Amino acid sequence: MREAMYWEPLEGGKVRCRLCPLNCIINEGQRGSCRVRKNINGKLYTFNYGKVSSIAADPVEKKPLFHFWPGSCALSISTVGCNMHCKHCQNWEISQADESFPYLHDMSPEMIVAMAKRYSCESIAYTYNEPVIWYEFVLDTARLAKKEGIYNLLITNGYINEEPFRELAPYIDAMNIDIKAFSDEFYMKIAGVPGGEPSRRTAVIAKREFGIHVELTYLIIPTLNDGEEEIRTFARWVVGELGEDTPVHFSRFFPHYKMSHLPPTPVGTVEMAYRVAREEGLKFVYVGNIPGHEGETTYCPRCGKPLIVRWGFKITEYNITDDGKCRYCGEPIPVVGRYRKKRYDGMWW
């Protein structure tokens, strides 16, 4: 354990954590909502620093990041804990755990960076569970990676207070922010937090103020956040606050964790979201969890030709020039970096 960042002492030995908008007030000997920050003798400590639950070399498309160094490798790492408690979480075994999780490995920022270099990963992705509550370790690792020329990717719910985010942001190159829904009721009932405004605020600050490459994911869950008007409102917000060139991924839900009673999202519902978002002016809309669907492809917004054809996380055709333009009509395409063609049919070594 080590002393946490962003907290303040209160009367009676209590502390207030100021890392995320929950601003937990924590009694002596108790933990915050994230499970990994604990009040010991009137000081707040983090218990997951350097505790790694999962590590893998992934295609960056898996994050999903479709417009950031296509075809490149991201060293994905995670810990335990989360500041949300989503009933549909796909990684609940680690997100709802603490440092007693039996499969943790102790690693330092130096070890993580060295591993990224060893496996020729151009980036490190803080992912799988919520990296916000791994703040101290992510910050230290991101600083070191930046010095070594390795990109930092934050795959996050975006639920973080402004001050800590502004300290971390200079070291982050790309983010995929999970927008759970466009209603506070969903966040309260399904994610266990008061509302989604902080996540949207993080997205705006990241893109507008720090120039971070931002993509958004919206998981469509039947009966809960799949209404056409809600999706239309979400798309309008993206266009107005983040810009029409912001990539948005509409993902198909499958029954999981505490939502095994719901059916998978109908493909037609995901296609409706895809259509509505494009009607509202978004240029780069994608579907997720439907391998082989045409909605996985990047199309030129000017001539309509397919530019990046994907099957799942694999790129099968690439038609953007080295200077970032459509090969057919010359339209500038907002993709960061050049295509990193995978070796050995997509396998990493």
Steps between C-alpha positions, in 0.01 A plus 500: 500500500600862464345833585242600241487825307202736508343474844448722802469435875170563678399518863475185704770315307296492181639580154346617175632347178510759221603274214159444343159674518377262769723694743468217753512593867677205659504409868808363674567145386249517214536511121355716228250380242782383273617246765870580460542825698492473880513736797775394741555722803350802325701462177378364167701216348475324167530121512534417129818687405699266275242221537440360151206267441527462122758571232485432125630628167185609316424656164411861570167440324393287799491801733314605275710771336443502124666833418825472698799328339288235323640149521739584782559301819393620845631344819179477701521498879245508779462478876196452728218732605268753338315814605186374325303182564344426163257209510608393153878519552693259278803508731321492835740237637769770521298823498307400812803351678768639733866415556404162646433382141713183477663557161679833547862558401722774640646711221674837486458770236848410377399137451188599305694730267770239448237241410340736247839541335573128508180414313522794257185665636474861388265583789393404851125473556360537852186293458277200594403645840482875576844668482379812685519315831856385412589867472840511671639203308356614168649847549848365583494248214365752249772751588771240446343367180478853359874547555564174317289596199216258581140621465256485792139392445230546764200270459267645758156597621636855527364534854778711651520845657648783296812566707643147492405461135682819407815367666480171310383635163838627369627142495198345326496469121163334438185411694197288444234625739206276580181706495255272679183678390367849458279499809594545865242238594704233320818604680324489837318169453748307289844650568446604862612863468294824502525585129706508183592867474854454643583243229378735228698786655816290495452430129463871422804604705710221351429591140453876513764601753766229475464384141471137607362267234153403630268221389174407674328169566125467565389148596137459397302301759143394411227698682750710696686739266388393152234762425540682170450844657762437768750387239415799282556734798833331569611541137403867501707553813804335340472719189452818703757443774767275346456544125358307209830317443491328842488121454204340681462125558153355561552160656268203522418381854509134602355369829757513778554537876178630662324547165486143377121532482512745209528383138788596271448829322326442166733578211226724363516721810874553456441577133236755603753675725753496216246660264379759752853613588586548135176691445605735780827576324757261645745400228661196658254262663573135574322191627661266752459133592365418151807362316489541125232771504552784253477737796853395600635676188626858482346678200612822338249771602541664158498223237362215714772250402619246762828617650571262789324165466499293821390155607475522876837640609681411178556744214449336162524808273656844550447790260632808682819655367808561716407868523157413640271535197242287322677307228205557264406867534767662718270586793698548826413218743547560876708193583800539732810325368566265211381145451720253689453184298501199729747222456416130480131540428422713805693297759741685728843396622 
